[in-house]
Amino acid sequence: MTDFNTLIDLGVDYPQFVSQGNDEQIQHLLREQAKTERAGFLTAELKADIERLDGSYTLLVAAEMWCPDCLRNVPAFQSLCRLAPNMKMSIITRDQATALFQQQFGVEKVKIPFAAILDADLQPIGTFIERPQSVLNGDEQTLISYKQGERLADTVADIVAATQHKKA
């Protein structure tokens, strides 16, 4: 059975992931990435939470370049990794992730992006599945703003929150 370490080794980094897309996908992803690089992207409180991250973490992300949710959220994951040097990311395909993610997280289907948030010992402490919680629990207007790329900070906040609620 494949384990997290094996999948991390199979994964690619963010620049390699970007290079896998066609021109339209790459441009979409780069537009979302530019949003994460703007001043004011993250609140001062969220920046402080990132600075206080204790320990090392790995985001093992199942993602595909054809997926609009991946094109929105993977740049936000990368932004977090850029701001938190103790957090790294490895990106795999959904096919690579399916068996282990189904077993470890009890999901029937691996919706993407699916980020397994792992601690320094590669133990799962949380997940991010498809969209931020604010969107999953929000109304139609929230979904519209998400699809316009206006909720990327919520993606970062969900990952940071998982690290703050890790198991003792």
C-alpha positions as CSV (number, residue, x, y, z in Angstrom):
1,M,0.0,0.0,0.0
2,T,1.2,3.4,-0.9
3,D,1.9,5.8,2.0
4,F,2.2,9.6,2.4
5,N,6.0,9.6,2.0
6,T,5.8,7.7,-1.3
7,L,3.2,10.1,-2.7
8,I,5.2,13.1,-1.5
9,D,8.2,11.7,-3.4
10,L,6.1,11.1,-6.5
11,G,4.7,14.7,-6.4
12,V,5.8,17.8,-8.2
13,D,6.5,21.2,-6.9
14,Y,4.5,24.3,-7.8
15,P,6.5,25.4,-10.9
16,Q,6.4,21.8,-12.3
17,F,2.6,21.7,-11.7
18,V,2.2,25.1,-13.6
19,S,4.3,23.8,-16.5
20,Q,1.9,20.8,-17.0
21,G,-0.9,23.0,-18.2
22,N,-1.9,24.4,-21.6
23,D,-1.5,28.1,-22.3
24,E,-5.1,28.9,-21.2
25,Q,-4.7,26.9,-17.9
26,I,-1.4,28.5,-17.2
27,Q,-2.7,32.0,-17.7
28,H,-5.7,31.3,-15.5
29,L,-3.4,30.0,-12.8
30,L,-1.0,32.9,-13.0
31,R,-3.9,35.4,-12.7
32,E,-5.0,33.7,-9.5
33,Q,-1.4,33.6,-8.3
34,A,-1.1,37.4,-9.0
35,K,-4.0,37.9,-6.6
36,T,-2.1,36.1,-3.8
37,E,0.9,38.4,-4.3
38,R,-1.0,41.7,-3.9
39,A,-0.6,43.9,-0.9
40,G,-3.6,43.3,1.4
41,F,-4.2,39.8,0.2
42,L,-4.1,38.5,3.8
43,T,-5.4,40.2,6.9
44,A,-2.8,41.3,9.5
45,E,-4.3,38.7,11.8
46,L,-3.9,35.9,9.3
47,K,-0.3,37.0,8.6
48,A,0.4,36.8,12.3
49,D,-1.1,33.4,12.5
50,I,1.2,32.2,9.7
51,E,4.2,33.7,11.5
52,R,3.3,31.8,14.6
53,L,3.0,28.4,12.9
54,D,4.9,26.0,15.1
55,G,6.4,22.8,13.6
56,S,6.8,21.7,10.1
57,Y,4.0,20.8,7.7
58,T,3.5,19.2,4.3
59,L,0.5,19.8,2.0
60,L,0.1,16.7,-0.1
61,V,-2.2,18.1,-2.8
62,A,-4.2,16.1,-5.3
63,A,-4.8,18.5,-8.2
64,E,-5.2,18.6,-11.9
65,M,-4.6,21.5,-14.3
66,W,-8.0,21.1,-16.0
67,C,-9.9,21.7,-12.7
68,P,-11.1,25.3,-12.1
69,D,-11.0,24.8,-8.3
70,C,-7.4,23.7,-8.5
71,L,-6.5,26.7,-10.6
72,R,-8.0,28.9,-7.9
73,N,-6.7,27.2,-4.8
74,V,-3.3,25.8,-5.6
75,P,-1.8,29.3,-6.0
76,A,-3.2,30.1,-2.5
77,F,-1.5,27.0,-1.2
78,Q,1.7,28.1,-2.8
79,S,1.3,31.6,-1.3
80,L,1.1,30.0,2.2
81,C,4.2,27.9,1.5
82,R,6.0,31.0,0.4
83,L,5.1,32.9,3.6
84,A,5.7,29.9,5.9
85,P,9.1,28.4,5.3
86,N,8.2,25.4,7.5
87,M,5.4,24.4,5.1
88,K,6.1,22.6,1.9
89,M,3.9,21.3,-0.8
90,S,3.9,18.3,-3.1
91,I,1.3,18.0,-5.9
92,I,0.1,14.7,-7.2
93,T,-2.7,13.6,-9.5
94,R,-6.1,12.5,-8.3
95,D,-5.4,9.0,-9.6
96,Q,-2.2,8.8,-7.5
97,A,-4.0,10.0,-4.4
98,T,-7.3,8.1,-4.6
99,A,-6.5,4.8,-2.8
100,L,-4.6,6.3,0.1
101,F,-6.9,9.3,0.6
102,Q,-10.0,7.1,0.5
103,Q,-8.5,4.9,3.2
104,Q,-7.0,7.6,5.4
105,F,-9.8,10.1,5.2
106,G,-12.9,7.9,4.6
107,V,-14.0,9.7,1.5
108,E,-15.8,7.9,-1.3
109,K,-14.6,10.2,-4.0
110,V,-11.4,12.4,-4.0
111,K,-12.7,15.8,-5.0
112,I,-9.9,18.2,-6.1
113,P,-8.1,20.0,-5.0
114,F,-7.7,17.8,-2.0
115,A,-4.9,18.8,0.4
116,A,-3.9,16.4,3.1
117,I,-2.3,18.6,5.8
118,L,0.4,16.5,7.4
119,D,2.6,17.3,10.4
120,A,6.3,16.8,10.7
121,D,5.8,13.0,11.2
122,L,3.6,12.9,8.1
123,Q,0.5,12.3,10.2
124,P,-2.7,13.8,8.9
125,I,-4.0,16.7,10.9
126,G,-6.6,18.1,8.5
127,T,-7.8,18.4,5.0
128,F,-8.8,21.0,2.5
129,I,-11.3,19.6,0.0
130,E,-12.3,21.4,-3.2
131,R,-13.3,24.8,-1.7
132,P,-12.8,26.9,1.5
133,Q,-15.3,26.3,4.3
134,S,-16.7,29.8,3.9
135,V,-17.8,28.9,0.3
136,L,-19.0,25.4,1.2
137,N,-21.2,26.9,4.0
138,G,-22.0,30.2,2.2
139,D,-24.7,31.4,0.0
140,E,-24.9,32.0,-3.8
141,Q,-23.1,35.4,-3.5
142,T,-20.3,33.7,-1.7
143,L,-19.9,31.2,-4.4
144,I,-19.9,33.9,-7.1
145,S,-17.2,35.8,-5.3
146,Y,-15.2,32.6,-4.9
147,K,-15.5,31.9,-8.7
148,Q,-14.2,35.4,-9.3
149,G,-11.1,34.6,-7.2
150,E,-12.1,36.8,-4.3
151,R,-11.9,34.1,-1.6
152,L,-8.3,32.9,-1.9
153,A,-7.4,34.2,1.5
154,D,-10.1,31.9,2.9
155,T,-8.2,29.0,1.4
156,V,-5.1,30.0,3.3
157,A,-7.1,30.5,6.5
158,D,-8.5,27.0,6.3
159,I,-5.1,25.5,6.1
160,V,-3.7,27.6,8.9
161,A,-6.7,26.7,11.1
162,A,-6.0,23.0,10.6
163,T,-2.5,23.4,11.9
164,Q,-3.8,25.2,15.0
165,H,-6.2,22.4,15.7
166,K,-3.8,19.6,15.2
167,K,-4.1,16.6,17.5
168,A,-2.1,16.6,20.7
